[in-house]
Amino acid sequence: MSVSNITVYMPSVLTLIGIPGLESVQCWIGIPFCAMYLIAMFGNSLLLIIIKSERTLHEPMYVFLGMLGATDIVLASSIMPKMLGIFWFHVPEIYFDSCLLQMWFIHTFQCMESGILLAMALDRYVAICYPLRHATIFTHQLVTQIGVMVVLRAAVLVAPSLLLIKCRFQFYHTTVISHSYCEHMAIVKLAAADVRVNKIYGLFVAFTVAGFDLTFITLSYMQIFITVFHLPQKDARLKAFNTCIAHICVFLQFYLLAFFSFFTHRFGSHIPPYVHILFSSMYLLLPPFLNPLVYGVKTKQIRIHVVKIFCS
């Protein structure tokens, strides 16, 4: 049998089936997902408004927090409208190029979020270990340069994934993606060709970003804890540690979800597919949902301005 009889040549439209095995209850699953998305949009938008309007919050820590909020808004918005369209309105079709664009947005902003968490850890390291030099080290120029580098690193690392799919694959086994959004490996598995190069590059990007960022975040907090525990006064130790709690919570939930999703997707062959899809969807939705709540509760300056807004 010829190749053309068993494959599809350069499909223009793909089909996302949502959550395999849970199609009958997807409409109900969409309700908590939509609620989390709306809370994430409101919380992160409120965070951005507060940081932009209050001049006292124009410090590196809050600038990075604003960048994190903007990243979360784009990351959640890149998947939820289409996901809800599948769950509630039974519109699973997506143009091939739109699918690739969604994939680029998802993985690019994931990399950006990891880079911002690293920048926040370095900011806390300098603020606690070298408090007298913090203002001279973390200038507005350095913060801008870090922001540009975080964006460029993510865009440059993820872009080849699109090119490798677009340029290498012409024939596809199927146009049906067993997922609720366009994820890199979910698209690659459709191709009727050797996909080893794409898999290797995907692993290279994942381990480069996560390995680099996780290493330096861990080293930063090791130094922070050493410095904090050597402070002579208990109140000073508590105050220094309290400034890091929110970031530690955000950092842990982001990377724990990331690693769980990564390893179950590649090595959890005995786990039902709907578990993979649910956890990978939660991995993209939970950080945008939790981040403004964590910072709103744990950061006194943010909490004060939130109360001011609602009281006024």
C-alpha positions as CSV (number, residue, x, y, z in Angstrom):
1,M,0.0,0.0,0.0
2,S,1.4,3.4,-0.9
3,V,2.1,6.1,1.6
4,S,-0.6,8.4,0.3
5,N,-3.3,5.7,1.1
6,I,-2.4,5.4,4.8
7,T,-1.4,9.0,5.6
8,V,-2.6,12.6,5.3
9,Y,-0.5,15.0,3.4
10,M,0.1,18.4,5.1
11,P,-3.3,18.7,6.9
12,S,-4.8,22.1,7.1
13,V,-7.0,21.3,10.1
14,L,-6.4,19.2,13.2
15,T,-8.9,17.8,15.7
16,L,-8.4,18.1,19.5
17,I,-10.5,15.5,21.3
18,G,-10.2,17.0,24.7
19,I,-9.7,14.5,27.6
20,P,-9.6,11.0,26.2
21,G,-11.9,8.7,28.2
22,L,-13.8,11.6,29.9
23,E,-15.6,13.0,26.9
24,S,-19.0,12.4,28.5
25,V,-18.2,14.6,31.5
26,Q,-16.1,17.2,29.8
27,C,-18.8,19.8,30.1
28,W,-18.7,19.4,33.9
29,I,-14.9,19.5,34.0
30,G,-15.1,22.8,32.1
31,I,-16.9,24.5,35.0
32,P,-14.0,24.4,37.6
33,F,-11.5,25.1,34.8
34,C,-13.5,28.2,33.8
35,A,-13.8,29.4,37.4
36,M,-10.0,29.0,37.9
37,Y,-9.3,30.8,34.6
38,L,-11.6,33.8,35.6
39,I,-10.0,34.0,39.0
40,A,-6.6,33.9,37.4
41,M,-7.4,36.7,35.0
42,F,-8.9,38.9,37.7
43,G,-6.2,38.2,40.2
44,N,-3.3,38.8,37.8
45,S,-4.9,41.8,36.3
46,L,-5.5,43.3,39.7
47,L,-1.8,42.6,40.6
48,L,-0.6,44.4,37.4
49,I,-2.9,47.4,38.1
50,I,-1.6,47.7,41.7
51,I,2.1,47.4,40.7
52,K,1.7,49.9,37.8
53,S,-0.3,52.5,39.8
54,E,1.7,52.5,43.1
55,R,5.1,54.1,42.7
56,T,6.2,52.5,46.0
57,L,6.0,49.1,44.3
58,H,8.3,50.1,41.4
59,E,11.1,47.9,42.9
60,P,12.7,44.9,41.2
61,M,10.8,42.4,43.3
62,Y,7.4,43.8,42.2
63,V,8.5,44.4,38.6
64,F,9.4,40.7,38.3
65,L,6.0,39.9,40.0
66,G,4.3,42.1,37.4
67,M,6.1,40.2,34.6
68,L,5.0,36.9,36.2
69,G,1.4,38.1,36.3
70,A,1.5,39.1,32.6
71,T,3.1,35.8,31.7
72,D,0.4,33.9,33.6
73,I,-2.4,35.8,31.8
74,V,-1.0,35.0,28.4
75,L,-0.2,31.3,29.3
76,A,-3.7,30.7,30.7
77,S,-5.4,32.6,27.8
78,S,-3.5,30.5,25.2
79,I,-5.2,27.3,26.2
80,M,-8.5,28.0,28.0
81,P,-10.7,29.6,25.3
82,K,-10.1,26.7,22.9
83,M,-10.3,24.1,25.7
84,L,-13.7,25.5,26.8
85,G,-14.8,25.5,23.1
86,I,-14.1,21.7,23.0
87,F,-15.7,21.0,26.4
88,W,-18.9,23.1,26.1
89,F,-19.5,23.9,22.4
90,H,-18.0,20.8,20.7
91,V,-15.7,22.7,18.4
92,P,-12.6,20.5,18.3
93,E,-11.2,21.7,15.0
94,I,-8.1,23.9,14.9
95,Y,-6.1,25.1,12.0
96,F,-2.7,23.5,11.7
97,D,-0.8,26.8,11.8
98,S,-3.0,28.0,14.7
99,C,-2.1,24.8,16.5
100,L,1.6,25.4,16.0
101,L,1.1,29.0,17.2
102,Q,-0.6,27.8,20.4
103,M,2.2,25.3,21.0
104,W,4.8,28.1,20.6
105,F,2.9,30.4,23.0
106,I,2.5,27.6,25.6
107,H,6.2,26.5,25.6
108,T,7.6,30.0,25.2
109,F,5.7,31.4,28.2
110,Q,6.5,28.3,30.3
111,C,10.2,29.1,29.7
112,M,9.6,32.7,30.5
113,E,7.9,31.9,33.7
114,S,10.8,29.7,34.8
115,G,13.2,32.5,33.9
116,I,11.2,35.1,35.9
117,L,11.2,32.7,38.9
118,L,15.0,32.6,38.6
119,A,15.3,36.4,38.4
120,M,13.1,36.7,41.5
121,A,15.3,34.2,43.4
122,L,18.4,36.2,42.5
123,D,16.7,39.4,43.6
124,R,15.9,37.9,47.0
125,Y,19.5,36.5,47.2
126,V,21.0,39.9,46.8
127,A,18.4,41.6,49.0
128,I,19.1,39.3,51.9
129,C,22.8,38.4,51.5
130,Y,24.0,41.9,50.3
131,P,21.2,44.3,51.5
132,L,23.4,47.4,51.3
133,R,24.3,46.7,47.7
134,H,20.9,45.7,46.4
135,A,19.9,49.1,45.1
136,T,23.2,49.5,43.2
137,I,23.2,46.0,41.8
138,F,19.5,45.6,40.8
139,T,19.1,48.9,38.9
140,H,16.2,49.6,36.5
141,Q,18.6,49.0,33.6
142,L,19.6,45.6,34.9
143,V,15.9,44.6,35.6
144,T,15.1,45.7,32.0
145,Q,18.0,43.7,30.6
146,I,17.0,40.6,32.6
147,G,13.4,40.9,31.3
148,V,14.7,41.1,27.7
149,M,17.0,38.1,28.2
150,V,14.2,36.0,29.7
151,V,11.9,36.8,26.7
152,L,14.6,36.2,24.1
153,R,15.9,33.0,25.6
154,A,12.4,31.5,25.6
155,A,11.5,32.6,22.1
156,V,14.9,31.5,20.6
157,L,14.8,28.1,22.3
158,V,11.2,27.2,21.4
159,A,11.2,28.5,17.8
160,P,13.2,25.6,16.4
161,S,10.5,23.2,17.6
162,L,8.1,24.9,15.2
163,L,10.5,24.8,12.3
164,L,11.4,21.2,12.9
165,I,7.7,20.3,12.7
166,K,6.9,22.6,9.8
167,C,9.9,21.7,7.7
168,R,10.5,18.1,8.4
169,F,7.0,16.6,8.4
170,Q,4.8,16.4,5.4
171,F,2.8,13.2,6.0
172,Y,0.8,12.4,9.1
173,H,-0.7,9.2,10.4
174,T,-3.8,11.0,11.7
175,T,-5.2,14.6,12.2
176,V,-6.7,13.7,15.6
177,I,-4.7,15.0,18.7
178,S,-5.5,13.0,21.9
179,H,-5.1,16.1,24.0
180,S,-7.0,19.2,25.1
181,Y,-4.4,21.6,23.6
182,C,-1.6,21.6,21.1
183,E,1.4,20.3,23.1
184,H,4.8,19.6,21.3
185,M,4.9,15.9,21.7
186,A,1.2,15.5,21.0
187,I,1.8,17.0,17.6
188,V,5.1,15.2,16.9
189,K,3.5,11.8,17.5
190,L,1.1,12.4,14.6
191,A,3.9,12.5,12.0
192,A,4.5,9.6,9.7
193,A,8.3,10.1,9.8
194,D,11.3,9.7,12.1
195,V,10.6,11.9,15.1
196,R,13.8,11.3,17.1
197,V,15.3,14.7,16.2
198,N,12.1,16.4,17.5
199,K,12.1,14.4,20.7
200,I,15.8,15.0,21.4
201,Y,15.4,18.7,20.8
202,G,12.3,18.9,23.0
203,L,14.2,17.1,25.8
204,F,17.2,19.4,25.3
205,V,15.1,22.6,25.7
206,A,13.3,21.1,28.8
207,F,16.5,20.1,30.5
208,T,18.4,23.2,29.5
209,V,15.8,25.6,30.9
210,A,14.7,23.6,34.0
211,G,18.2,22.4,34.7
212,F,19.8,25.9,34.5
213,D,17.0,27.7,36.4
214,L,16.5,25.0,39.0
215,T,20.2,24.8,39.8
216,F,20.6,28.6,40.3
217,I,17.4,28.9,42.2
218,T,18.4,26.1,44.6
219,L,21.9,27.6,45.1
220,S,20.4,31.1,45.7
221,Y,18.1,29.7,48.4
222,M,20.8,27.7,50.0
223,Q,22.8,30.9,50.4
224,I,19.7,32.7,51.6
225,F,19.0,30.1,54.3
226,I,22.6,30.1,55.5
227,T,22.5,33.9,55.8
228,V,19.1,34.0,57.5
229,F,20.1,31.4,60.1
230,H,23.2,33.4,61.0
231,L,21.3,36.5,61.8
232,P,21.6,37.3,65.5
233,Q,18.0,38.4,66.2
234,K,15.0,36.1,65.9
235,D,12.8,38.9,64.6
236,A,15.3,39.7,61.8
237,R,15.4,36.0,60.8
238,L,11.6,35.8,60.7
239,K,11.3,39.0,58.7
240,A,14.0,37.9,56.2
241,F,12.4,34.5,55.8
242,N,8.9,35.9,55.4
243,T,10.0,37.9,52.4
244,C,10.9,34.6,50.6
245,I,7.9,32.4,51.6
246,A,5.6,33.5,48.8
247,H,8.3,33.0,46.2
248,I,9.2,29.5,47.7
249,C,5.5,28.5,47.5
250,V,5.2,29.6,43.8
251,F,8.5,28.1,42.9
252,L,7.6,24.7,44.5
253,Q,4.2,24.4,43.0
254,F,5.5,25.4,39.5
255,Y,8.3,22.9,39.4
256,L,6.6,20.0,41.2
257,L,3.7,20.2,38.7
258,A,6.2,20.5,35.9
259,F,8.2,17.5,36.8
260,F,5.1,15.4,37.6
261,S,3.6,16.2,34.2
262,F,6.9,15.6,32.4
263,F,7.6,12.2,33.9
264,T,4.1,10.9,33.7
265,H,3.9,11.9,30.1
266,R,7.1,10.1,29.1
267,F,7.4,7.2,31.6
268,G,3.9,6.6,33.0
269,S,2.7,4.3,30.3
270,H,0.5,2.4,32.8
271,I,-1.3,5.6,33.9
272,P,-4.6,6.2,32.0
273,P,-4.4,8.9,29.3
274,Y,-7.0,11.1,31.0
275,V,-4.7,11.4,34.1
276,H,-1.9,12.7,31.8
277,I,-4.2,15.2,30.1
278,L,-5.8,16.5,33.4
279,F,-2.4,17.0,35.1
280,S,-0.8,18.7,32.1
281,S,-3.8,21.0,31.9
282,M,-3.6,21.7,35.6
283,Y,0.1,22.4,35.3
284,L,-0.7,25.3,32.9
285,L,-3.7,26.6,34.8
286,L,-2.8,26.2,38.5
287,P,0.2,28.6,38.5
288,P,-1.8,31.5,37.0
289,F,-4.6,30.7,39.5
290,L,-2.5,30.4,42.6
291,N,0.3,33.0,42.1
292,P,-1.8,36.1,42.7
293,L,-3.5,34.4,45.7
294,V,-0.2,33.4,47.2
295,Y,1.4,36.9,46.7
296,G,-1.8,38.7,47.8
297,V,-1.9,36.8,51.1
298,K,1.8,36.6,51.9
299,T,3.0,40.0,50.6
300,K,2.0,42.8,53.0
301,Q,2.4,45.7,50.5
302,I,0.2,44.0,48.0
303,R,-2.4,43.1,50.6
304,I,-2.6,46.7,51.8
305,H,-3.2,48.1,48.3
306,V,-5.8,45.4,47.5
307,V,-7.7,46.4,50.7
308,K,-7.4,50.1,49.7
309,I,-8.8,49.4,46.2
310,F,-11.8,47.5,47.5
311,C,-12.4,50.0,50.4
312,S,-12.4,52.9,48.0
